[in-house]
Amino acid sequence: MAADAEAPPSTRGERIGWYFYDWANSAFSTTVVTVFLGPYLGSIADNAADANGRVHPFGVPVAAGSLFAYTVSLSVVLQVLVLPVVGAIADRSPHKKQQLALTAYIGAGATTALVFLTGDRYLLGALLFLVANIAFGASVVVYNSFLPQIAGPDDRDRVSSIGWAVGYIGGGLLLALNVAAVSGAEAFGVSSGEIARWSIVSAGVWWAAFTTIPLRQLHDRPAVAGAASGSALLDGFRQLGRTLRELKGFPLTLLFLIAYVIYNDGIQTVIALASVYADKELRLPQSVQVQTILLVQLLAFFGALLLGWIARRFGPWKTVLGSLVVWAVVLAVAYTLPAGQPIPFVLLGALIGLVLGGSQALSRSLFSQLIPQGSEAQYFGIYEISDKGTSWLGPLLFGVTFQVTGSYRTAIISLIAFFVIGFVALAALPLRNAILAAGNTPPRVL
């Protein structure tokens, strides 16, 4: 039987609740990953660095300026082990809401605990971020697996795009409040570093508070892969092994997944390390960086809806390919940006905003069409390895390039390879055949 031939029963209230988890967790992506934690953890590492600018977590010499990039990369290496298993468990459990709550609150709790990131406690900060980012990825695996259950194939691009758009507004709103706090820091006699620390903490509180909305609105459904026969964890590992073997039988789905992991790794690296590049290479004040991120958040809301509209006219596959060309242009321009001049940086941020949300939202809905029925969360567990805030090859390449060359410009331009390779791989994919091969019904326009 073709999977998702009809939209599964769902209500408007359930979809609104689903949108709100993007609202809740996007505060972590924007306030923590994109803006505050990179520079703040870097300053903490600088406090602990030796005369050569190195810190030594567990005896490993690391350039203080590369610590955040390496921490992001390590967190995703660990996610490679954790997220597919989380997905396998979710597919075999009728209690996905409880799994969403557990993973979300662990991540929010670890984020809130960053209140203790002071002095030279760089290792504490790195470890808490590892926990938070792994839990973040695990929660999004469960969250994404609801998408095929609340939207049919022809409606999925729209629902996914609205979710991303709502997330950008939520993340942008908290960031705006934190910007206001930073702007008023001197008036209250508080350092900007102290405000940055509390801004990071606020993201954990926001994440936890707004997670209650999807937990109230979403409905548990029967396990899509059948009930677990014993221990959910052991059953999850067994099912993961079956899924990985099964994936070989869907080579076109695998090709999309490879293309996505490559190009989205580039997207996430640009998002995560833009503030580091602006701070260290362009020597722009944090106020300019944060204002640019706010602009990106606002335009990403409209950009997600705009690219969703374009996708309905011309197809999501062509729309994503076009967005990858824009991303390559972004990096080429970023390499040439003059230091100390905010206007070119802000204009480049506006261009990023227009393609950011749409390229990710449409990729999510495209992938949902390529998943065999009953394996949604397991496949999204693999997919999430390179979703929001979980890139690993990009930060690793960025960090190694900087450590070898000492140039942030060389590090940023090296990322263009992700978009070129991703474009070629995605362009080679016969999407309609891939959807049919997964046993699903293709939407009218691809």
N, C-alpha and C positions, 0 to 999 in steps of 0.2 A: 504494500500500500504506500502511496506517495506521502511523505511526511509533510505536515503543514499544508495540506490541500485546502483546508479551511482554517480561519483564525480560531484559536482555542477560545473558549468562553472567558471573557474578562469584562470588567466594568471600567467606566471612566475614572472612578475613584481609585481603582487599583493601578491604572496607568499613571495617574497623578502621584500616587504613593511611590511608584517605581521611579518616576522622574526625580523625586526628592532625595533618593539616595545619592544621585549625582550631585545635587545641591549640597548634601552633607559632606561627602568625601572630597569634593573639589577644594575645600578649604585647606586640606592637607597638601594637595598638589600645588596650589598657588602660594599660600602664605609660607609653608614649610619648605617644599622642594624648590620652587621656582625663585623665591625672593629672599627669605631670611636665613634659612639654615646654612646654605653654602658659605656666604660671607661670615656669618656668626661662628660657625664651627671652624672656619679657617682662622679667624682671629683667636679662638681658644687654642687651636693647634700652634699658632705663632707664639702664644704665651709659653707653650711647653717645648718649643723647638730648641735644638742645640745650635751651636755656632754656625753650622752648615745649613741651617734652615730645615733640619730633619726632625721628625718625631719617630718614636720607635714602638709602635703597638705590637706587643708580644715579641719584641726583639727584631721586628722587621723595619728597616729604615725606609721612611716614606717622606717625600717632600711635603711640607705643611700645606702648600698650595694645591697639592693633588689629593689630599686626604678625603675630601668630600666626594670627588669623582670616583675614587677607588671604593669608598663605602657604598655608593650607589651601585657600582658594578658588582661588588660582593653580595649585596642584598639580592640581586637578581640571579646570580649564580645559585644562591640558596633557594630562590623561588623555583628554579628549574626542577628542584627535587620536591618542593612542597605543593605547588599550585596544581599540577596535574592530578595529584592524589586527592587534594581537596575537591576538585571537580568530579573525580570518580566516586567519591563518597556522596557528594550532593546528588548525583544522578541516581544513586541507590537508596536515597533517604526521602521519606515523605515530609521531612521537617526542615526544609531549606531556610525557612525564616529564622529558626534557631541558629543555624549555621551562619547566616548573615549577621545575626546579633553577636554571636561569639567572636567572629573575626573582626567585626567593626569595633567592638568595645575594647578588644585587646589592642588594636591599632591606635584608637583614640587615647587609651590609657598610657601607652608608651609615649605618645606625643605629648600628653600633659606632663609626664614625668621629666620631660626636657627642661622643666623649671629648675632642675638641679644642675644644668649645664653652665657652670660658672668657673672662674679661675683658669686652671689648666686641665680641666677634666675632659679632655678631648676624647679619651677612650670611652667614657661613660656616654658621651653624646653620640659617638659612632655606634655603640652597641644598641642604644635605645632607638636610633634611627633604623638600624637593621630590623629590629622587632616590628617597628611601626610600618615599615615599607613592605615587609613580608605579609603582615596582617592586612595591610591595605590591598595588596594584590589578591590575597585569598578572598577577601570580601567582595571584590569586583568580579571574581570568577563566579561566585554564587549569584551576584546581582545580574550579570550578563546572561546567565542561564535562564532567567525569567523571560527574556525577550521573546524567544520563539513561543512561549506559552501565553503571552498577552497580545501578540500581534501576528497576523498572517503575512505571507510573502509580499503582497502588494502594498501593505501598510507599514512594513518594517523599517524602510528608509526614513519615513516621516517620524515614527515613534522614536527611533534611535537618535535622529537629529534633534528632536525636541529635548530628549534627555541630556544630550551634550550641551545644548543651548542653556537649559535651566542650570546645569552645573556651572557654566561659566558665569552666570549672573550670581549664583550663590558664592562661588569662590571669589569673584570680584567684589562683592559687597563686603565680605569680611576683610578683604585686603584694603578696601577703601577706609574702613574703620581703623585699621592698623596704621594706615598712612596718616590719618588725622592724629592718631596718638603719637606717632613719630614726629610730626610737625610741631606738636605742642610740648615735646619733651623738655626743651630748654626752659619754657615758661614755668614748668613745675619743678625745675631743678633736678631732672632725671636724665641720665645719659641715654643716648640713642641705642647703645648696646643693651641696656636694661630693658628698654621698650621692645627691642627686637626679640629678646628672650620671652617676654610676656606675650608678644604677638604669636610666637610659635606655640605657646601654651594655649592661647585662645583658639587655635585651629583644632586642637584636641577636644576642647570643650564643645565647640561648634559641631564637630563631627559626631560626637556622642549624642548631643541634644537633638539634632535633626534626624538622626537615624531612627528615632522613635516613630516618625511619620510613616516610612515604608513598612516598618514592623507592624504598625496598626492596619495598614491598608492592603498589603499583599496577602494573598491566600496560598496556603500550602496545597499542593496537588499530589496525587499518587506518584511514587517513584517512577521516573520515565524509563529506567533500566531494570525495573523489577526490584522487589525488596531484597535487602541484604540477607544472606543466608546465615550469617553469624556475626562476628565482630565487624562493625561498619568500617573500621580502619583496615583490618586485614582484607576485607572484601574490596575495599577501595584500591589497595595495592594490586590485588589480583585483576580487578577490572582495568586498572591502568595498563597492566601488561597486555591485556586483550586489546585495549584501544590502540596502543602503539603498534601491535601486530596488524590490527584492522586498518590502520592508517595507510599501510603499504598498499592496501587494495583500493585506495582512493588517491591515486597519484596527482590528480588535478587539485584536490583539496590540499594536499601536501605542498604543491607548487605555490598555491595562494598563500599558505601559511609561511613558507620560506620568504616569499616576496614581502609579506606584511612585517614579519619579524625584522627584516633588513631595513625597509624604509621607515617603519615606525620607531625603530631604535634610533635612527637619525633625528626624527621629530622630537622624541623625548629627550635626547641629549641636548638639542638646541634649547628646549624649554628649561631643562634643569641647570644648564651651565651658562645661560645668557647673562645672568647677574654677575657671575664670576668674570666673564669676558668684559662686561661693561665696567666692572670695578677695577680689575687688574690691568687690562690693556687700554681701554678707552678713557680710563680715569674720570668716569662720570660719577657724580655724587649719588648716594642711594636714593635721594628724593627723585631724581630724574629716572632712575631705574624703576622705582615703584610706580611712578606716574605712567611710565610706558607700559608696565605690566597691566595697570588698570585699563589703559586704552586697549591693550590686546584682549583683555577679558570682555570688554564691552563689544568690540568689533567681532570677537569670536562668537558671541551670541548671535549677531546678525549674519556672520559668515556661515555658521552652521545651518541656519534657516535658508540662506541664499544658496549654498551648495546643495542643500536638500531639494530646493526648487529646481535648480539646474539638473540635478540627477533625475527628477521626474520627467524633464523634457528630453534629455540626451542620454540618460542612463548613468548609474553610479560608477560603473567601470571606467568610462571615458572621463567622468568628472574627477575621480581619484587620480587618474594618470595626469590630467592637466594640473592638479594641485601639486604633484611631485615635481613638475617642471618649475613651478613657482618656488618651491622649497629650495631647489638647486640655485635659483637666482638669488634667493635670500642669503645663502651662504657666500656666494661670490661677492655680493654687495657688502656683507658684514666684514669680509677680509679687507676691503678698501676703506672702511669707515675711518674718518679722521679722529684722532684722540682729542678729548676735551670739548667736542662740539655736540651738544645734545640733539639738535634738530634732525640731523640725518639718522640718528639712532631711533628717535621717536617715529619717523616716517617708515623706517624699516619694520618697527614693531607693528605699525598699522597694517602693513602688507602681511605680516605673520598672522595677525588676528583674522584676516579675511579667509585664510585657508586652513587655519589650525583646527577649529571644531569640525568643519565639514569633512575634511580628509579622514579624521578619526571616526566620526559617526558613520560615514558611509562604508568605511572598512569593516566596522563591527556588523552592520546589517548585511554586507556582502558575505562575510564569513558565516553568519547564521544560516545563509541559504545553502552552504556547502557541508553542513553537519548531518550525518545520518540520524534519523529519528531515534531517540532514546539515549543519545550520547552528548547532549548539549553541554552540560557542565564540564564533562571530561575534556571535550575539545576546547571549550573556553578556558580551561585550566592551562592548556598548552598555549593558546592564543595570548593569554594574559602575561606570559613571560615577557612580552614587549608591549604592554599597554601602558596606561598613564603612570609616569614616574618609575617605570621598571625597566628602563633600557640598561644594557650592560656592556655590549661591545662598544658602543659610542663613547661612554665615559671612560672605558678602558683605553680606547684609542686616543681620546683627548688627553687623558692623564699621562700616558706614555709619551705622546708626542711633545707635550710641554716639558716633561722631565728630561727628554733627550735634547730638545732644541732650545728650551727656555723661551719659546715664543708662543703666546696665546693666538696670534694670527695664524701661524702654521697649524696649530691645534684645531682651530675653528674651520679652516678650509679643508682639512683632511676629512671632515664629515660629509663632504659632497659625494663621496664614494657610495654612501648608503642610499642616496636618492637615485643615482645613476643605475646601480645594480638593481634596486627595487623596481624602478621603472621598467627595465628590460625584462625582468622576471614576470611582472604583472602584465605587461603588454603581450607576452607569449602565451598567456592563459586563455583557452577557449571557455569563457565563463558559463555560457548556457550548457555546454556539454558537461562541465564540472557539476553544475546543479543537478542535472538529470542523473549523472552517475552516482550522486549521493542519495538518490531516491526522492528528490524534492521537486516541487513544481516551480519553474522559473517565473519571476515577475514579468509583466508585459514588456517593460523597457529595461535593457541592460546596458 
